[in-house]
Amino acid sequence: MKAKCPNDPNHKEFVTVAYVSEDWVVDENGDFIEVFENNDTCILHEPSADNIWYCNTCDNGTEAKVER
């Protein structure tokens, strides 16, 4: 898979969604306090070509073209 900015092919950083799991410290009601310092983050789903990708360099939220 490869993402390309439609405004400038030299732009190489993009924003998209990935799903991760992390350990939290919570109170007795399950309300978030902080991320546990010995956090063992687990990737549940890596970025997909089916996601929307935005160029991180362009100021206007330009949607990138993603090729599989």
One Martini backbone bead per residue (centre of mass of N, CA, C, O) as a GRO file, in nm:
protein
   68
    1MET     BB    1   0.101   0.034   0.018
    2LYS     BB    2   0.026   0.382  -0.102
    3ALA     BB    3   0.069   0.720  -0.034
    4LYS     BB    4  -0.065   1.030  -0.190
    5CYS     BB    5  -0.029   1.353  -0.262
    6PRO     BB    6  -0.208   1.567  -0.479
    7ASN     BB    7  -0.015   1.834  -0.435
    8ASP     BB    8   0.258   1.663  -0.325
    9PRO     BB    9   0.494   1.407  -0.371
   10ASN     BB   10   0.685   1.501  -0.114
   11HIS     BB   11   0.471   1.408   0.069
   12LYS     BB   12   0.514   1.155   0.357
   13GLU     BB   13   0.276   1.238   0.563
   14PHE     BB   14   0.010   1.076   0.751
   15VAL     BB   15  -0.340   1.052   0.847
   16THR     BB   16  -0.476   0.780   1.040
   17VAL     BB   17  -0.613   0.475   1.140
   18ALA     BB   18  -0.555   0.305   1.454
   19TYR     BB   19  -0.576   0.017   1.664
   20VAL     BB   20  -0.543   0.018   2.023
   21SER     BB   21  -0.409  -0.121   2.321
   22GLU     BB   22  -0.440  -0.014   2.672
   23ASP     BB   23  -0.340   0.055   2.989
   24TRP     BB   24  -0.533   0.153   3.274
   25VAL     BB   25  -0.607   0.385   3.514
   26VAL     BB   26  -0.873   0.350   3.753
   27ASP     BB   27  -1.149   0.384   3.914
   28GLU     BB   28  -1.422   0.243   4.079
   29ASN     BB   29  -1.595   0.335   3.797
   30GLY     BB   30  -1.387   0.331   3.537
   31ASP     BB   31  -1.239   0.594   3.533
   32PHE     BB   32  -1.010   0.777   3.398
   33ILE     BB   33  -0.666   0.869   3.480
   34GLU     BB   34  -0.435   0.680   3.332
   35VAL     BB   35  -0.166   0.559   3.188
   36PHE     BB   36   0.007   0.294   3.228
   37GLU     BB   37   0.352   0.293   3.266
   38ASN     BB   38   0.360  -0.034   3.180
   39ASN     BB   39   0.269  -0.035   2.896
   40ASP     BB   40   0.109  -0.283   2.665
   41THR     BB   41   0.084  -0.225   2.361
   42CYS     BB   42  -0.172  -0.318   2.117
   43ILE     BB   43  -0.227  -0.413   1.796
   44LEU     BB   44  -0.540  -0.451   1.629
   45HIS     BB   45  -0.523  -0.226   1.380
   46GLU     BB   46  -0.399  -0.133   1.105
   47PRO     BB   47  -0.365   0.047   0.857
   48SER     BB   48  -0.585   0.117   0.583
   49ALA     BB   49  -0.691   0.161   0.255
   50ASP     BB   50  -0.998   0.215   0.361
   51ASN     BB   51  -0.912   0.455   0.477
   52ILE     BB   52  -0.866   0.775   0.567
   53TRP     BB   53  -0.624   0.998   0.427
   54TYR     BB   54  -0.400   1.256   0.542
   55CYS     BB   55  -0.217   1.519   0.497
   56ASN     BB   56   0.036   1.649   0.722
   57THR     BB   57   0.130   1.913   0.548
   58CYS     BB   58  -0.126   2.010   0.476
   59ASP     BB   59  -0.365   2.261   0.582
   60ASN     BB   60  -0.655   2.140   0.436
   61GLY     BB   61  -0.709   1.828   0.453
   62THR     BB   62  -0.584   1.643   0.246
   63GLU     BB   63  -0.670   1.382   0.052
   64ALA     BB   64  -0.540   1.089  -0.006
   65LYS     BB   65  -0.394   0.853  -0.217
   66VAL     BB   66  -0.459   0.497  -0.213
   67GLU     BB   67  -0.260   0.220  -0.278
   68ARG     BB   68  -0.243  -0.141  -0.297
   0.00000   0.00000   0.00000
